[in-house]
Amino acid sequence: MSTTKPFARSACAVANSLDVVGDKWSLLVVRDLLYGKSTYGELANSPEHIPTNILAERLKRLETAGIIVGTPYQERPVRYAYTLTPKGKALGDVLLAFVRWGKQHIPETVVMEPGKSGGKTAASTATPRRTRAKQAKPDSRP
């Protein structure tokens, strides 16, 4: 009798990786942890403004998957500092691939600057695409 867990969709490595970190937020949490953020408040203060209920759920999911470890640093109320496990740190290569792809194929994207606090990053200085599109549109009035 086999004790291995069946795969959710298939044995495909891409499908199974996406089942763990393929949502809209998980890799951004990993990015922030790689850049030195560690507390819930620091993670919540990222430029993407992850909703707090989703952040709490992603932290639990990433911990269950063995990608992060939460260590209490305060007792009342209990607060945790999060760190990447070796498995989580290995996702740095995946994020670098996303950076290279994004810089090559998505115009005007920028690389986040590590160590910046309060959401002030190179990304926050870019003009939103909608604004650029409106500015570039010729005036159609007679």
Contacts in CASP RR format, 6 or more apart in sequence:
PFRMAT RR
TARGET T0000
AUTHOR 0000-0000-0000
METHOD contacts of the structure
MODEL  1
MSTTKPFARSACAVANSLDVVGDKWSLLVVRDLLYGKSTYGELANSPEHI
PTNILAERLKRLETAGIIVGTPYQERPVRYAYTLTPKGKALGDVLLAFVR
WGKQHIPETVVMEPGKSGGKTAASTATPRRTRAKQAKPDSRP
7 15 0 8 1.000
7 16 0 8 1.000
8 15 0 8 1.000
8 16 0 8 1.000
8 19 0 8 1.000
9 15 0 8 1.000
9 16 0 8 1.000
9 19 0 8 1.000
10 16 0 8 1.000
20 26 0 8 1.000
20 65 0 8 1.000
20 67 0 8 1.000
21 27 0 8 1.000
21 30 0 8 1.000
21 62 0 8 1.000
21 65 0 8 1.000
21 67 0 8 1.000
21 91 0 8 1.000
23 58 0 8 1.000
25 48 0 8 1.000
25 50 0 8 1.000
25 54 0 8 1.000
25 55 0 8 1.000
25 58 0 8 1.000
26 58 0 8 1.000
26 61 0 8 1.000
26 62 0 8 1.000
27 91 0 8 1.000
27 94 0 8 1.000
27 95 0 8 1.000
27 98 0 8 1.000
28 46 0 8 1.000
28 48 0 8 1.000
28 50 0 8 1.000
29 43 0 8 1.000
29 50 0 8 1.000
29 55 0 8 1.000
29 58 0 8 1.000
29 59 0 8 1.000
29 62 0 8 1.000
29 68 0 8 1.000
30 62 0 8 1.000
30 67 0 8 1.000
30 68 0 8 1.000
30 84 0 8 1.000
30 88 0 8 1.000
30 91 0 8 1.000
30 92 0 8 1.000
30 95 0 8 1.000
31 95 0 8 1.000
31 112 0 8 1.000
32 42 0 8 1.000
32 43 0 8 1.000
32 46 0 8 1.000
33 43 0 8 1.000
33 68 0 8 1.000
33 82 0 8 1.000
33 83 0 8 1.000
33 84 0 8 1.000
34 84 0 8 1.000
34 89 0 8 1.000
34 92 0 8 1.000
34 95 0 8 1.000
34 114 0 8 1.000
35 112 0 8 1.000
35 114 0 8 1.000
35 115 0 8 1.000
36 114 0 8 1.000
36 115 0 8 1.000
37 43 0 8 1.000
37 46 0 8 1.000
38 81 0 8 1.000
38 82 0 8 1.000
38 83 0 8 1.000
39 73 0 8 1.000
39 79 0 8 1.000
39 80 0 8 1.000
39 81 0 8 1.000
39 82 0 8 1.000
40 55 0 8 1.000
40 56 0 8 1.000
40 59 0 8 1.000
40 79 0 8 1.000
40 80 0 8 1.000
40 82 0 8 1.000
42 117 0 8 1.000
43 50 0 8 1.000
43 55 0 8 1.000
43 59 0 8 1.000
43 82 0 8 1.000
44 50 0 8 1.000
44 52 0 8 1.000
44 55 0 8 1.000
45 117 0 8 1.000
45 118 0 8 1.000
45 119 0 8 1.000
46 119 0 8 1.000
47 112 0 8 1.000
47 119 0 8 1.000
47 121 0 8 1.000
47 123 0 8 1.000
47 124 0 8 1.000
50 58 0 8 1.000
59 68 0 8 1.000
59 70 0 8 1.000
59 82 0 8 1.000
62 68 0 8 1.000
63 69 0 8 1.000
63 70 0 8 1.000
63 82 0 8 1.000
65 87 0 8 1.000
66 85 0 8 1.000
66 87 0 8 1.000
66 88 0 8 1.000
67 84 0 8 1.000
67 85 0 8 1.000
67 87 0 8 1.000
67 88 0 8 1.000
67 91 0 8 1.000
68 82 0 8 1.000
68 83 0 8 1.000
68 84 0 8 1.000
68 85 0 8 1.000
68 88 0 8 1.000
69 82 0 8 1.000
69 83 0 8 1.000
69 85 0 8 1.000
70 80 0 8 1.000
70 81 0 8 1.000
70 82 0 8 1.000
70 83 0 8 1.000
71 80 0 8 1.000
71 81 0 8 1.000
71 82 0 8 1.000
71 83 0 8 1.000
72 78 0 8 1.000
72 79 0 8 1.000
72 80 0 8 1.000
72 81 0 8 1.000
73 79 0 8 1.000
73 80 0 8 1.000
73 81 0 8 1.000
84 91 0 8 1.000
99 111 0 8 1.000
102 109 0 8 1.000
103 109 0 8 1.000
103 111 0 8 1.000
108 126 0 8 1.000
108 127 0 8 1.000
108 129 0 8 1.000
109 123 0 8 1.000
109 126 0 8 1.000
110 121 0 8 1.000
110 122 0 8 1.000
110 123 0 8 1.000
110 125 0 8 1.000
110 126 0 8 1.000
111 122 0 8 1.000
112 121 0 8 1.000
112 122 0 8 1.000
112 123 0 8 1.000
113 121 0 8 1.000
113 122 0 8 1.000
END
